[in-house]
Amino acid sequence: MNWRTFAFGSAIFAALTAIFGKVGVSELNSDLATFIRTVIILCVSAVLVWARGEWQRPETLSSKGMLFLVLSGIATGLSWLCYYRALQLAPASRVAPIDKLSVVFVVIFAVAFLGEPLTWKVGIGAAFVAVGALIMAI
């Protein structure tokens, strides 16, 4: 399987996250729901790493890699807390498009901080995503 297969899987599971999350936060506080979801993700990830024999000793891990994974984890947690609270307050069909503006921000950040090239395809695609998200959210 190539990266596109995993990216498409990510999109499908993200869509299911919105639907299942919307139902879940209708019965629970959004912060508690995020905590429960995080514990489940931790368990699923641990089982996957264990099953594939991918555990590594902490001292063998890159300190730069760990720093950026910690920052990514913080950003993910804040994103989830905001997302679940938004789902509690609004329809999933309006929250999800705004959340997908992350695509536009990724393009901007990748160009600015990672030095990735901004091609006309990527620029136009990001603009379409932005316009589509805004149309759906209004």
C-alpha positions in Angstrom: 0.0 0.0 0.0 1.2 3.5 -0.8 0.7 6.8 1.0 -2.5 7.6 -0.9 -4.2 4.5 0.6 -3.3 5.6 4.1 -4.3 9.2 3.4 -7.7 8.0 2.1 -8.1 5.8 5.2 -7.3 8.8 7.3 -10.1 10.8 5.6 -12.6 8.0 6.1 -11.7 7.5 9.7 -11.7 11.3 10.3 -15.3 11.4 8.9 -16.3 8.6 11.2 -14.6 10.5 14.1 -16.9 13.4 13.4 -20.1 11.3 13.3 -19.3 9.1 16.3 -17.9 12.1 18.2 -21.1 14.1 17.6 -23.2 11.3 19.1 -20.8 10.8 22.0 -20.6 14.5 23.0 -24.4 14.7 23.0 -24.3 12.4 26.1 -21.0 13.6 27.8 -19.0 16.7 28.6 -16.7 17.5 25.6 -13.6 17.5 27.7 -14.4 14.2 29.3 -15.2 12.8 25.9 -11.8 13.9 24.6 -10.1 12.3 27.5 -11.9 9.0 26.9 -11.1 9.1 23.2 -7.4 9.7 24.1 -7.2 6.7 26.4 -8.8 4.5 23.7 -6.2 5.9 21.1 -3.4 5.2 23.6 -4.6 1.6 24.0 -5.1 1.0 20.3 -1.7 2.5 19.5 0.1 0.4 22.2 -1.5 -2.8 20.9 -0.4 -2.0 17.4 3.2 -1.1 18.3 3.3 -4.3 20.5 1.9 -6.5 17.8 4.3 -5.2 15.2 7.3 -5.5 17.6 8.1 -1.8 17.2 8.9 -0.9 20.8 12.2 1.0 21.3 14.2 1.9 24.4 13.7 5.5 25.3 17.4 6.3 25.2 17.5 5.2 21.5 14.9 7.8 20.5 16.0 11.0 18.8 15.6 14.0 21.2 14.7 16.3 18.3 12.1 13.8 17.1 10.7 13.4 20.6 10.5 17.2 21.1 8.5 17.6 17.9 6.3 14.6 18.8 5.6 16.3 22.2 4.7 19.5 20.4 2.5 17.6 18.0 0.8 15.8 20.8 0.0 19.1 22.5 -1.4 20.5 19.3 -3.4 17.4 18.7 -4.9 17.5 22.2 -5.8 21.2 21.8 -7.3 20.5 18.4 -9.4 17.6 19.8 -10.6 19.7 22.7 -11.7 22.5 20.4 -13.2 20.0 17.9 -15.3 18.1 20.4 -16.5 21.4 22.0 -17.5 22.7 18.6 -19.3 19.4 17.9 -21.2 19.8 21.1 -22.3 23.3 20.0 -23.0 22.9 16.3 -23.9 20.4 13.6 -21.1 18.1 12.5 -21.8 19.1 8.9 -20.8 22.7 9.8 -18.0 21.9 12.2 -16.1 19.5 10.0 -15.6 21.9 7.0 -14.1 24.5 9.2 -11.8 21.9 10.8 -10.7 20.9 7.3 -9.3 24.4 6.9 -6.3 22.7 8.5 -5.4 21.6 4.9 -4.9 25.3 4.0 -2.9 25.9 7.2 -0.7 22.9 6.5 0.1 24.2 3.0 1.0 27.7 4.5 3.0 26.2 7.3 4.8 23.6 5.0 5.8 26.4 2.6 6.9 28.8 5.4 8.6 26.4 7.8 9.5 23.3 5.9 10.5 24.9 2.7 8.1 22.9 0.6 7.4 24.4 -2.8 4.1 26.1 -3.5 3.0 24.8 -6.9 0.0 26.2 -8.7 -1.9 22.9 -8.2 -1.3 23.1 -4.4 -2.2 26.8 -4.3 -5.4 26.4 -6.3 -6.4 23.3 -4.4 -5.9 25.0 -1.1 -7.9 28.0 -2.3 -10.7 25.6 -3.3 -10.6 23.9 0.1 -10.8 27.3 1.8 -13.7 28.6 -0.3 -15.6 25.2 0.0 -15.1 25.2 3.8 -16.3 28.8 4.1 -19.4 28.1 1.9 -20.3 25.1 3.9 -19.8 26.8 7.2 -21.9 29.9 6.5 
